Amino acid sequence: MPSKLCSHSYFLTPRSYQPNYPLFVFLPGMDETGKELMYIQTAGLEAAFDVRCFVIPPDDLTSWDEMTDELASLTQIELKKVPRSSVYLCAESFGCCLGIKVLERFPQLFTKIILINSASSFHRVPWLNLGSRLFPYTPNFFYKISSFISLPCLANLNRISPAAKKALLNSTRSAPKATASQRLTLMREFEMNEMKLTQITQPVLLIASKNDRLLPSEAEAIRLSNIFPNFQIINLPHSGHACLVEKDVNIYQILMSVNFIFM
């Protein structure tokens, strides 16, 4: 398991290998260049999956196309090691944009797809667009404290434990300013090919937080449901944007509740 920065993305196995289970590829949000939060977000999945978390190191400033190629290559390598009949893609926020890019170019790579509070709506939020354009001019001292200021937008703090709150704060602080700026630009410039996505016939589970203060996640789930032909929508009535760190939200339990797991 890598212990220092590297120039290429890689797969992290948060717990033990489970080669007899379906492969589960998790794409985290923009700020999760570290690994601490991923252990919280994927807790419980080891009961039914062989989990891999896609880690983009803080010094990796690649484009959507380059990240797409890296993700597809890493997934194909895993499947060559141990062929699987089921391969899940689960993406959150920024990760959803990458997941959508992968679906456009490698439509048959995954058998089931989960998109959580998709950041594909980013470019339609005026204040986020403006903020991403002004961000490079932000003084460094302000950037250092901005993660603390923005925490209430990222999460419903009343619903997360002190340990999860610390992990979330550490994660938002882990990316250098240049990395954060580049990923904000990627989200602002993100576009998807709806024609290609309408050809995705695999089941797609769209999860949206009602109390998301960062993105219009409920509206975006509805928009995506008009694109993907085989979809389900789950609304989380009390959750914030970073819902997977909340005490009462567990992705494994959600998948079980809607029969989204091959047993």
JOGINOR-V643354 format. One record per pair of residues at least 12 apart in sequence whose C-alpha atoms are under 7 Angstrom apart, sorted by the first residue. I is the first residue (numbers start at 1). J is the second residue. D is the distance in whole Angstrom. If there is no record, write none. Layout:
i:I j:J d:D
i:I j:J d:D
//
This chain:
i:5 j:57 d:6
i:6 j:57 d:6
i:7 j:57 d:7
i:7 j:59 d:6
i:7 j:60 d:5
i:8 j:57 d:7
i:8 j:60 d:6
i:9 j:54 d:7
i:9 j:55 d:5
i:9 j:56 d:5
i:9 j:57 d:6
i:9 j:70 d:7
i:10 j:54 d:6
i:10 j:55 d:5
i:10 j:56 d:7
i:11 j:52 d:6
i:11 j:53 d:5
i:11 j:54 d:5
i:11 j:55 d:6
i:12 j:52 d:5
i:12 j:53 d:5
i:12 j:54 d:6
i:12 j:55 d:7
i:13 j:51 d:6
i:13 j:52 d:5
i:13 j:53 d:6
i:14 j:39 d:6
i:17 j:50 d:6
i:18 j:49 d:7
i:18 j:50 d:5
i:19 j:50 d:6
i:19 j:82 d:7
i:21 j:48 d:6
i:21 j:49 d:5
i:21 j:50 d:6
i:22 j:49 d:5
i:22 j:50 d:6
i:22 j:84 d:6
i:22 j:86 d:5
i:22 j:87 d:6
i:23 j:49 d:6
i:23 j:50 d:5
i:23 j:51 d:6
i:23 j:84 d:7
i:23 j:86 d:7
i:23 j:87 d:5
i:23 j:88 d:6
i:24 j:49 d:6
i:24 j:50 d:6
i:24 j:51 d:5
i:24 j:52 d:6
i:24 j:87 d:6
i:24 j:88 d:5
i:24 j:89 d:6
i:25 j:51 d:6
i:25 j:52 d:5
i:25 j:53 d:6
i:25 j:88 d:6
i:25 j:89 d:5
i:25 j:90 d:6
i:26 j:52 d:6
i:26 j:53 d:5
i:26 j:54 d:6
i:26 j:89 d:6
i:26 j:90 d:5
i:26 j:91 d:6
i:27 j:53 d:6
i:27 j:54 d:5
i:27 j:90 d:6
i:27 j:91 d:4
i:27 j:92 d:6
i:27 j:95 d:5
i:28 j:91 d:6
i:28 j:92 d:5
i:28 j:94 d:7
i:28 j:95 d:5
i:29 j:92 d:5
i:29 j:93 d:5
i:29 j:94 d:5
i:29 j:95 d:5
i:30 j:94 d:5
i:30 j:183 d:7
i:31 j:171 d:6
i:31 j:172 d:5
i:31 j:175 d:7
i:32 j:171 d:5
i:32 j:172 d:7
i:33 j:55 d:6
i:33 j:56 d:6
i:33 j:57 d:6
i:33 j:58 d:6
i:33 j:171 d:7
i:33 j:174 d:6
i:33 j:175 d:6
i:34 j:171 d:6
i:34 j:174 d:6
i:36 j:167 d:6
i:37 j:167 d:6
i:37 j:168 d:6
i:40 j:245 d:6
i:41 j:244 d:5
i:41 j:245 d:6
i:44 j:252 d:6
i:45 j:252 d:5
i:58 j:175 d:5
i:58 j:176 d:7
i:58 j:179 d:6
i:59 j:179 d:7
i:61 j:179 d:6
i:61 j:182 d:7
i:64 j:98 d:7
i:68 j:98 d:7
i:68 j:101 d:7
i:68 j:102 d:6
i:86 j:111 d:6
i:87 j:110 d:5
i:87 j:111 d:5
i:87 j:112 d:7
i:88 j:110 d:6
i:88 j:111 d:6
i:88 j:112 d:5
i:88 j:113 d:6
i:89 j:110 d:6
i:89 j:112 d:6
i:89 j:113 d:5
i:89 j:114 d:6
i:90 j:113 d:6
i:90 j:114 d:5
i:90 j:115 d:6
i:91 j:114 d:6
i:91 j:115 d:5
i:91 j:116 d:6
i:92 j:115 d:6
i:92 j:116 d:5
i:92 j:117 d:6
i:92 j:118 d:6
i:93 j:116 d:6
i:93 j:117 d:5
i:93 j:118 d:4
i:93 j:119 d:5
i:94 j:118 d:7
i:94 j:119 d:5
i:96 j:115 d:6
i:96 j:118 d:5
i:96 j:119 d:6
i:97 j:119 d:6
i:97 j:120 d:6
i:104 j:196 d:6
i:104 j:197 d:6
i:107 j:200 d:6
i:111 j:202 d:6
i:112 j:202 d:6
i:112 j:203 d:5
i:112 j:204 d:6
i:113 j:203 d:6
i:113 j:204 d:5
i:113 j:205 d:6
i:114 j:204 d:6
i:114 j:205 d:5
i:114 j:206 d:6
i:115 j:205 d:6
i:115 j:206 d:5
i:115 j:207 d:6
i:116 j:206 d:6
i:116 j:207 d:5
i:116 j:208 d:6
i:117 j:207 d:6
i:117 j:208 d:5
i:117 j:209 d:7
i:117 j:217 d:5
i:117 j:241 d:7
i:118 j:217 d:6
i:121 j:220 d:6
i:122 j:187 d:6
i:122 j:188 d:6
i:122 j:215 d:7
i:123 j:187 d:7
i:123 j:188 d:5
i:123 j:189 d:7
i:129 j:188 d:6
i:132 j:184 d:6
i:132 j:185 d:6
i:135 j:181 d:6
i:136 j:181 d:6
i:147 j:169 d:7
i:147 j:172 d:6
i:147 j:173 d:6
i:148 j:169 d:7
i:153 j:213 d:5
i:153 j:214 d:5
i:154 j:214 d:6
i:154 j:240 d:7
i:154 j:241 d:5
i:154 j:242 d:6
i:155 j:240 d:5
i:155 j:241 d:5
i:155 j:242 d:5
i:155 j:243 d:7
i:156 j:239 d:6
i:156 j:240 d:5
i:159 j:246 d:5
i:159 j:247 d:6
i:160 j:245 d:6
i:160 j:246 d:5
i:160 j:247 d:5
i:161 j:247 d:7
i:164 j:245 d:6
i:194 j:227 d:6
i:197 j:227 d:7
i:197 j:228 d:6
i:198 j:227 d:5
i:198 j:228 d:5
i:198 j:229 d:6
i:200 j:228 d:6
i:201 j:229 d:6
i:201 j:230 d:6
i:202 j:230 d:6
i:203 j:230 d:5
i:203 j:231 d:6
i:204 j:230 d:6
i:204 j:231 d:5
i:204 j:232 d:6
i:205 j:231 d:6
i:205 j:232 d:5
i:205 j:233 d:6
i:206 j:221 d:6
i:206 j:232 d:6
i:206 j:233 d:5
i:206 j:234 d:6
i:207 j:233 d:6
i:207 j:234 d:5
i:207 j:235 d:6
i:208 j:221 d:6
i:208 j:234 d:6
i:208 j:235 d:5
i:208 j:236 d:6
i:209 j:235 d:6
i:209 j:236 d:5
i:209 j:237 d:6
i:209 j:239 d:5
i:209 j:240 d:6
i:209 j:241 d:6
i:210 j:235 d:7
i:210 j:236 d:6
i:210 j:237 d:5
i:210 j:238 d:6
i:210 j:239 d:6
i:211 j:237 d:7
i:211 j:238 d:6
i:211 j:239 d:5
i:211 j:240 d:5
i:212 j:239 d:7
i:212 j:240 d:4
i:212 j:241 d:5
i:213 j:240 d:7
i:213 j:241 d:7
i:214 j:241 d:6
//
